[in-house]
Amino acid sequence: MVILSIAEHFISLSTFEEFKAIAQASNLLSFYLKYHLLNTLLLKSTV
């Protein structure tokens, strides 16, 4: 229960904006990786 209260305190301290920024960064990274993979596949198929 102590760990839970510490977690709740930490969550209340951290802002939702930080969480959104982290989520957007990970989404951008995954999007870039998918795009890069698609690009390399297209290049290999044309050559």
C-alpha positions in Angstrom: 0.0 0.0 0.0 2.9 2.3 0.6 4.2 1.8 -2.9 0.7 2.6 -4.3 0.5 5.8 -2.3 4.0 6.8 -3.6 2.9 6.0 -7.2 -0.3 8.1 -6.8 1.8 11.0 -5.4 4.2 10.8 -8.3 1.4 10.7 -10.8 -0.3 13.7 -9.2 3.1 15.5 -9.4 3.8 14.7 -13.0 1.9 16.8 -15.5 -0.4 15.5 -18.1 1.4 17.6 -20.7 4.6 15.7 -20.1 2.8 12.4 -20.6 1.3 13.7 -23.9 4.7 14.9 -25.1 6.2 11.4 -24.4 3.3 9.7 -26.2 3.7 12.0 -29.2 7.4 11.4 -29.3 7.0 7.6 -29.3 4.2 7.9 -31.9 6.5 9.9 -34.2 9.3 7.4 -33.7 7.1 4.4 -34.6 5.7 6.3 -37.6 9.2 7.2 -38.8 10.3 3.6 -38.5 7.3 2.3 -40.4 7.8 4.9 -43.1 11.5 4.1 -43.3 10.8 0.3 -43.6 8.2 1.0 -46.3 10.6 3.2 -48.2 13.4 0.6 -48.2 10.9 -2.1 -49.4 9.7 0.1 -52.2 13.3 0.9 -53.2 14.2 -2.7 -53.3 11.2 -3.6 -55.4 11.9 -1.0 -58.0 15.6 -1.7 -58.3 
